[in-house]
Amino acid sequence: MMPDLGKYADTVILAYITSFAFLIGLVALTWMQSRRAKRLLDAEEARRGK
């Protein structure tokens, strides 16, 4: 169910693709930073003997 976008179809579709790519990249970056932080915290706790 895609509305008729006329001559703006290419621009709108490109905007959607760019937005989704940005969101996927942001989620991936956040996930990688979370894993790194957990790994560093676990190493620090192990070093302190907890």
Buried (B, 14 or more C-beta within 10 A) or exposed (E): EEEEEEEEEEEEEEEEEEEEEEEEEEEEEEEEEEEEEEEEEEEEEEEEEE
